[in-house]
Amino acid sequence: MTTQNFTGKVVWITGASSGIGEALAREWRARGAKVILSARREAALTQIAGEWQDAKILPLDVAQTLAAPAMVERTWSLFGRIDIMAHNAGVSQRSAAAATPLATTREIMETNFFGPVALTKELLPKMRAQGGGRIVVVTSLMGKFGAAGRSSYAASKHALHGYFDALRAEEWANGIRVTLVTPGYIRTAISQNAKDENGAAHGALDRGQAGGMAPEKCAKIIVDGVARDREEILVGGLEKFAVFAKRWAPRLLSIGLRGRNID
């Protein structure tokens, strides 16, 4: 793969109805890839795919992990292969740990962690048989450290890093590559759709998201990184330097995060 060309590659993207997922679909298709779009909102997928004659849609709720085997079989049959699986679907959180019901934590984990794991486990034998592939996992800065109001969300994103780092080591000899994407503030609806302490949508656009990077720019950085065989891609503005603070000055980062508003 070159930086500019993904001609003939088949890319399956979850969470593709808006935000980073939609932008990734547009970016990969612009570089010659065949795209398969999945999300819960079928109408939004149909509208996006309607612009392109060769795009395919497959409505999917990644939290329904028991459906993963059938979903992978259906998706694989569309083109007879999948070269890149982009796990982008996810849900965030805006509630204190003490006030968050265990059921909400489980719901977040099912969508953000168990969903990608279930789909990946079904894809692995097929990717091995075709000679390889790539798993792209969109996580978050919260996969590197935790912040107020994000306990369950941060747990799910930390889990993705641990699982897929290990998978990368295991599947390297089989030609399967893993790229972890760690976005900071991207201008999407993730905060509006985040779960509050009642399990309902937060319904507000955070200042960080409102002033964040455009999804289109984020998608270009991600696709460039995949083309360059990057194992991890850090995307965002100044907030991404918190990752380095966590490594080199963790105490200072911890102090800085204290007392921050949950919103």
C-alpha positions in Angstrom: 0.0 0.0 0.0 1.2 3.5 -0.8 0.2 6.7 0.9 -2.2 7.5 -1.9 -3.4 4.2 -3.3 -5.7 1.5 -1.9 -7.1 0.5 -5.2 -8.9 -2.9 -5.0 -8.6 -3.1 -1.2 -11.9 -4.0 0.6 -12.4 -2.0 3.8 -15.2 -2.7 6.3 -15.9 0.2 8.6 -18.2 0.1 11.7 -19.8 3.3 13.1 -19.8 4.6 9.5 -23.0 6.6 9.6 -21.3 9.8 10.8 -18.2 11.4 12.3 -14.8 9.6 12.0 -16.4 6.5 10.4 -18.1 8.4 7.6 -14.9 10.4 7.0 -12.9 7.2 6.8 -15.2 5.8 4.3 -14.9 8.8 2.1 -11.2 9.0 2.4 -10.6 5.3 1.7 -12.9 5.3 -1.3 -11.2 8.4 -2.7 -8.0 6.4 -2.6 -9.5 3.5 -4.6 -10.8 1.2 -1.9 -14.1 -0.7 -2.0 -16.0 0.2 1.2 -18.5 -1.6 3.3 -20.4 0.6 5.8 -21.9 -0.6 9.0 -23.8 1.2 11.8 -27.1 0.9 13.5 -28.7 3.8 11.5 -29.6 2.2 8.2 -31.1 5.3 6.7 -27.9 7.3 7.3 -25.8 4.5 5.7 -28.1 4.4 2.7 -27.8 8.1 2.2 -24.0 8.0 2.3 -23.7 4.9 0.1 -26.2 6.3 -2.3 -23.5 8.7 -3.5 -21.4 5.7 -4.7 -22.5 2.9 -7.0 -20.0 0.4 -5.6 -20.4 0.9 -1.8 -22.1 -1.7 0.3 -24.0 -1.3 3.5 -24.6 -3.7 6.3 -26.7 -2.4 9.3 -25.1 -3.7 12.5 -25.2 -3.2 16.2 -21.8 -4.3 17.4 -23.0 -4.8 20.9 -25.0 -7.8 19.6 -22.0 -10.1 19.8 -24.0 -13.3 19.3 -24.7 -12.1 15.7 -21.0 -11.6 14.9 -20.5 -15.0 13.1 -23.5 -14.3 10.7 -22.5 -10.7 10.2 -18.9 -11.6 9.2 -20.2 -14.3 6.8 -22.6 -11.8 5.2 -19.9 -9.1 5.0 -17.3 -11.4 3.6 -19.7 -12.6 0.9 -20.1 -9.1 -0.5 -16.6 -9.0 -2.1 -15.2 -12.4 -1.2 -12.5 -10.8 1.0 -11.9 -8.1 3.6 -8.4 -6.5 3.6 -9.0 -3.9 6.3 -11.4 -4.1 9.2 -11.9 -0.6 10.8 -13.5 -0.8 14.3 -14.9 2.7 14.8 -18.3 2.1 16.4 -18.4 3.2 20.0 -20.2 5.1 22.8 -18.8 7.5 25.4 -19.8 8.4 28.9 -20.5 11.5 30.9 -21.2 10.4 34.5 -19.3 9.9 37.7 -18.2 6.3 38.5 -20.1 6.2 41.8 -23.3 7.2 40.0 -23.0 5.0 37.0 -25.1 1.7 37.2 -23.2 -1.5 36.5 -25.6 -2.1 33.6 -24.4 1.1 31.9 -20.8 0.0 32.3 -21.6 -3.4 30.8 -23.4 -1.7 27.9 -20.4 0.5 27.2 -18.1 -2.5 27.4 -20.3 -4.5 25.0 -20.2 -1.9 22.4 -16.6 -0.6 22.7 -14.8 -3.8 23.6 -16.6 -7.0 23.2 -18.1 -5.9 19.9 -14.8 -5.4 18.1 -13.3 -8.5 19.8 -16.2 -10.7 18.6 -16.0 -9.5 15.0 -12.2 -9.8 15.0 -12.3 -13.4 16.2 -14.6 -14.4 13.4 -12.4 -12.5 10.8 -9.1 -14.0 11.9 -9.4 -17.4 10.2 -10.6 -15.8 7.0 -7.8 -13.2 6.9 -5.2 -16.0 7.6 -6.6 -18.0 4.7 -6.4 -15.0 2.3 -2.8 -14.4 3.3 -3.2 -11.5 5.7 -5.1 -8.3 6.5 -5.2 -5.3 8.8 -7.3 -4.5 11.9 -7.7 -0.8 12.6 -9.0 0.0 16.0 -10.2 3.5 16.8 -9.7 4.0 20.6 -9.3 7.3 22.4 -6.9 9.3 24.6 -9.0 7.7 27.4 -7.3 4.5 26.4 -4.1 6.0 27.7 -5.3 7.7 30.9 -8.6 8.2 32.7 -10.5 11.5 33.4 -13.5 12.5 35.4 -16.8 11.3 34.0 -15.2 8.7 31.8 -14.5 5.7 34.0 -16.4 3.0 32.0 -15.4 4.6 28.7 -11.7 4.7 29.7 -11.9 1.1 30.9 -13.3 0.0 27.5 -10.6 1.9 25.6 -7.8 0.6 27.9 -9.1 -2.9 27.2 -8.8 -2.4 23.5 -5.2 -1.4 23.7 -4.3 -4.4 25.8 -6.2 -6.9 23.7 -5.1 -5.6 20.3 -1.5 -5.1 21.3 -1.4 -8.8 22.2 -3.2 -9.8 19.0 -0.6 -7.9 17.0 2.1 -10.0 18.5 0.2 -13.2 18.0 -0.9 -12.7 14.4 2.3 -11.0 12.9 3.5 -14.3 11.4 0.1 -14.8 9.8 0.4 -11.5 7.9 -2.2 -9.7 10.0 -1.3 -6.2 11.1 -2.9 -4.2 13.8 -3.1 -0.4 13.9 -4.4 1.4 17.1 -5.8 4.9 16.5 -5.8 7.2 19.5 -7.9 10.4 18.8 -8.2 13.4 21.0 -10.8 16.0 20.4 -12.5 15.4 17.0 -15.5 17.4 15.9 -18.1 14.7 16.1 -21.3 14.0 18.1 -19.6 11.6 20.5 -20.3 13.8 23.5 -23.9 14.3 22.6 -24.5 10.6 22.3 -22.6 9.7 25.4 -24.3 7.8 28.3 -25.2 9.8 31.4 -25.8 8.3 34.8 -29.3 7.2 33.8 -28.1 5.5 30.6 -29.7 8.2 28.5 -27.9 10.4 25.9 -25.9 13.3 27.4 -27.3 15.5 24.7 -24.7 18.3 24.9 -21.7 19.1 22.7 -18.5 19.4 24.8 -16.3 22.4 24.3 -13.4 20.0 23.5 -15.4 18.4 20.7 -16.8 21.7 19.4 -13.3 23.0 19.0 -11.7 19.8 17.8 -10.2 18.6 14.6 -12.4 18.1 11.6 -13.3 14.4 11.0 -12.0 14.7 7.4 -8.6 15.8 8.6 -8.6 13.1 11.2 -9.5 10.4 8.6 -6.7 11.6 6.3 -4.1 11.2 9.1 -5.5 7.7 9.9 -5.4 6.5 6.3 -2.0 7.9 5.8 -0.8 6.1 8.9 -2.3 2.8 7.7 -0.6 3.3 4.4 2.7 3.7 6.2 2.1 0.5 8.2 1.9 2.5 11.5 1.2 0.4 14.6 -0.3 3.4 16.5 -1.6 6.7 15.3 -2.1 9.6 17.7 -4.5 12.2 16.3 -5.6 15.6 17.7 -4.4 19.0 18.9 -2.5 20.0 22.0 -4.6 17.6 24.1 -2.7 14.6 22.6 0.4 15.7 24.5 -1.3 14.4 27.6 -0.2 11.0 26.5 3.4 12.0 26.8 2.7 13.7 30.2 1.2 10.4 31.4 4.5 8.7 30.6 7.0 11.3 31.7 5.2 13.4 34.3 2.2 11.3 35.5 1.9 13.1 38.8 1.5 16.5 37.1 -1.1 15.1 34.7 -3.0 13.6 37.7 -3.0 16.9 39.5 -4.1 18.7 36.3 -7.1 16.3 35.9 -8.3 16.7 39.5 -11.6 18.6 39.9 -12.2 18.9 36.2 -15.9 19.0 35.3 -17.5 15.7 34.3 -18.9 17.5 31.2 
